[in-house]
Amino acid sequence: MTATLTEFTLPTELEAHAPPEARGLPRDGVRLLVSRAADATVTHHGFTDLPGLLLPGDLLVVNNSRTLPAAVPAGPDLTIHFSTARPDGSWLVEPRIPAGKSSLPHGDQPPPEVIALPGGAELTLTGRATARLWSARLSVAVVPYLLRHGEPIRYSYAGQRWPLEAYQTVFGRLPGSAEMPSAARPFTPAVVTDLVARGVTFAPITLHCGVSSLEAGEDPYPEQYDVPPATVRLVNLTRQSGGRVIAVGTTVVRALETTALGAVPMAATAGWTSHVVTPETGLRVVDGLLTGLHEPRSSHLRMLAAFHREDLLGDCYDAVLSNGYLWHEFGDVHLLLP
C-alpha cells in the first residue's frame, strides 16, 4: 500500500480500540517508528528503545497539561464536549448527538441556546465559532464542574469506556486539555529514569489541547499555552551547546515555535496561540518530534512536513501501514529526527 500525505486510507483494523494495558502490554509496550532526515532512513523499534535512540545533551520538551473529563451528557439526545477556554472567559464547545458507545457531530441543526446540564448548571451558547464549535458560557466555573460531572471524551473507535487515568500522561499536572496530549502517553517512570541516566534532559510547557475536530482538515483554533522561563533557558542552552530540542507532541511544537516567533534565543511567553507550523513557516527552535500517527488530510501532517520531505514522510506512512502500526491516542508513535 502506498501512502500519500493527503489521500491514504486508514484501515479500521489499524485503529487502537483500547489502551495497551488492556491489550496485554505495559503502557510503554507500544511500537516506535524512527525516521531520520539526514539519511532518509526508516527503522522499527519498541518505545523502550527510546533512550538508546537519543543522545546525551538532547532536550525532551513535554506538555504538562492534564486531561479533563470534558464530555457532559445533556439528556438523551445531546452531549457537550468542552474544548478550550478563551481569553474572555467563555469556552469553545462542541454539541454532539449520543450514538451507542460514542457520539456524532450535531450537524446543521442548531442546538438549544440555553442547555440544562447535570447539577443544575446552565450552558448558554453565544454564537457559532467554527463549523463544529460554538462559543458558550457556563453558569459555574468550568474546570471544577467538569471534574465533578464530566467524563473523558471518547470517539467511535474506542471499544468501551475507559477511566480518566487511561487518558493521562506521566507528565500531566495542570488540568485543562479536552483530549490527552497523547504523544507522551507511552512514557513511564522507568523510561524517564533511563533517559535521564543517559544524559537526556526534560523541560515542561503547558498547552491545553482542544477537541480533535480539526482532523478533518481545519487549521487549529487558538489554544492556551505557557512556555515558562526555566524551559526557555534550557532550550536556549541546549541549542547553544549543540544539543537537539525534541518536542514530545505537536502541541509542544506549537507552543515552542509560537514563543520563538519573537526572537531566537527565546524569551518566555504565555497566552493563546493561533500559530500553525507548516513547511512554509519553518522551524526556529525545534529539531525533532515524537508524535502519534495522524489521519489523512489532518493539519498535523502539514506540521510533520516541516520536519521531513514529503517523500520521506510517504515512506514513513507506507511503513506504518504495511507493518500494522496502530493509530489514535492508545496507538503507536513516530520519532522524527534531523
N, C-alpha and C positions, 0 to 999 in steps of 0.2 A: 504494500500500500504506500502510495506516495503522498506526502503532506505538502500542501502549500499553506502559507500563514493565513489565508483568507477562506479557503474552501474545503479543508479536510473535514471528514465526518468522524464524530466521536461515537464509537460503538457503545451501546448501553452496557455491555459486559465489562467495559473498562471504567465504569463509574464505581467509586468506592462507596458501598452502601452502609458501611459500619466502620467504627474505629478499628485500627489494627489489633487493639487489645481484645475486641470481640471476635476477631478472626484468628485467634490463637497466637498472636505475635505480641512482643513488647511494643511500647509506644515508639521506641527508636528502631523498630524492626522493618521500617519501610525501605523501599529501594531509592537509590540516588543515581541519577544520570549526571555525568560531568562532561561539560563541553569547554574547550579551550580555543579562544580566538587566535592565539599566536600560531598554532599549527593546525587549526581546523579539525581537531580530533574530538571524538565522542566515545566515552567509556562508561561501563556499567559497574556500579558498586552498591553496597549496603550503606545506610545512613551512618552506621557506627564507624565506617571508614573515614568519615569527615575529618577527624583530627590529623590523620596522615596525609590528607589531600591539601591541607593549608600549610602555611609557612610561619615560623616564628616571626613575630612582628606584624602579622596580619591583625586587623581590627574587625571584629564582627559587631555590627550595629543592629540592635534588636528593638522591637516595639514592645513597650511595657503596658500597652492598653489591655485591659481585661474585658472579656466578652460579657455583655449584658443579656439577661433573658428578655429579649426585645420584642417578642411576639405576644400580643394580648388579645384574647378572644373577646369579641364584642357581640356575642349572640350566635345563633346557629348559622347565620348567613354572612358573617363578616369577621375578619381578623385584621388587626392593625399591627404592622411592622414599624417600629420606631427606628429610624435610620440614623440621623445625626442632628446634633444641636446646631443652631445658627447664632450668629453674633447678637441678634436682637432678643434672644431667649426663646424664640419659637423652635420647633423641630420640623425636620422633614420626615414624613410618614408615608407608608405605602398601604392603602387598603387592599385586602386580599379576600378571596372567597374560599372558605374551607372546602377541601375536596379530599375525602378519605383521610389518609395519614398526613396529608400536606395541605397546600393551598395554591390557588391560582391567581394571577393578576385580576384586578377588579374590572378591567376593560373600560369601555367608553361610558358605561352607566355611572353618573355621578353618585358618590356615597352621600349619606345624610350630612348636613352642615354641622350639626351637633350630635356627637356619638356618645352614648352612655357606656361606660366601661365598668368592670368589676370594682367593688369597693366604694362606689358612689362617685367616682371621678367622671368628669366630662371632657371630651376632646372636641375642640372647635376647629374645623377646617377653615382656613382663611384664604385659600386660593391654590390653584394648581401650579406646581413649581417645574415639573418636567412631565413627560408623557405618563409616568407611573407614580410620581411622588407629589405630595401635597404639603404645603405649609400648614402648620397646625399649632395650637396652644392647648396644653393640658391644664386642668384646674388645680393641680397639685404639682409638687416638684417631681420631675420625670424620673430621675435615676432611682431615688428611694421607692417610687411607685413600682417601677419595673422589677426591682429586686424583690418586692413583695408579691406582685401579681403576674409577672411575665413568665414566659418560658422561652427556651432557645429557639431561634428561627431555624426551621427545617424545611428542606425542599423535597421534591418528589423522589429523588434518587436515594434519600435516606430511608432505610428499610423499616425503621421504627424510631420511637422517641429515645433520645439519649440524654443522660443527666447533664446539667450545665458544666460540670467539671470536664466532661469529654470535649467541650468547646473552649477550654482554657489552655494557655501555654505556660511553660515553667517560668516565663518572664513576666506574666501578667500581674500588674499591681494596681492600676488605676481603672476602675470601671468606666466604660464609655463606648465600646465597639458594638455595633449591631451584629456583626459577624466576626468570627475569630480571625486574627492575623495569622493565618494557618501555616505559613511557611515555617514558623518556629515550632509547630506542634511536635515534631519528632524529637526535639531536644529533651534530654533527661539529665538529672544531676550527674550521672556517670559520664555522659558525653561532654558536658560542660567542664567537668573536672579534668578530663583527658585533654581537652583543648587548652585550658589554662596551664596545665602542667607542661605542654609543648610550646608555650610562649605566645599563644593567641590571646588577644585582649578583647574584652566585651565593653560596650557602651550602650546606654539606652536612649531612645527618643520616645515620644508619645505621638501617635496618630490614631484617632478614633475612627475605625472603619465603618462606613455606611453599608447599606444593603447592596447586594451584587447585581442589581437590575442592569448595571452598566455592562454586563457581559453580552448584552445584545448589540453592542457597537457604540453605545453612548460614551461621551467623554465623562470622566469623573466630575462630580459636582464638588463644591467646596467642603473640605473636611478640616476639623480642628486638629492642630498639631503643636508640638513644643519640642524644640531642639535645645537642651539646656547647655549652660556654659561649660560644664565638665566634659560633655560629649564633644562639643566644638573643639576644646583643647586637644582631646585625644585624636580627633580626625585630623586636625592641623599637624599635630606632632607625627602621626603615622605617615602622612604624605611627605612631610619634610625629611623624615628618616628613611624613606624608600619603601615603606610597608604598603600594603594594599588595604583599602577600605572596602569591605564586603557587606552589602546590605542583606539582612535577613527579611526578605519580603518586599514586594513592590511598594508597600506603604512607607517603608524606611527610605527607599529611593526617592519617593515623592517628597518626604519631609526634608531630607538632606539636600536635595537639589533645589528645593524652594529656598532653603537657607543660603545656599551658595549663589543664588541669583544676585545678591547684593554685592558680594566680593569674595575672592579667594586669596588668602585664608579667610575662613568664615568667621562670622560673629553670631552669637546666639539669637534666635528669633522664635516667636510663638504667634499663633493667631489661626486664621483659616486660609487654606491654600487651594487655589484652583489650577495650580501648575500641572501640566500634562507633559511627561517626558516622552520624547519621540526621537528618531534619528535626526530630525531637523533641529531640535533643541540641543541635542548632545548631552554629554555628562561632564560635569565640572569636578566632582569630588569622589563619586562612587566608581570603583574599579570592577567589582564583581557583584553577583547577585545569587542568593539562594531563594528559590521560589517554587511554588507548585506548578502544576500543568494547567494551561489555560485553554479555554474553549475557542473555537474558530470565531474570527471577527471581533474578538474582545479587545478593548483598549489596552489590556495588559500585554498583548502580543506586540503592540506598537512600541511599548516600553522596552521589551526584550530586544527589539530590532535596534535599539540604541547601543546595546552591548555586543551583538553579533550581526554579521552579514546575513542577509536573507537566505542564502544557500546553506549556510551552516545551521541556521535555525530550522530550515527544512529537513536537514539531515537529523537534527535532534528529534523532531516530531515524527519522522519516519521510524527512528529507533524506538521511541516510546510506544508507538502504535504497534510495531511488529513484535515487540518484546513484552507486550501485555502490562505496561505500567498503568497505574490506577490514577484517576482524576479526582478532583474536588478536595474538600478540607481534610478528609480522612485518607487521602491517597499518597502517592509518591512525590518526590521532589527532584528539582533540577538545579545544579550548581553551574552557573556561567562564570568562567574565569577569563582573565585577559589573555 
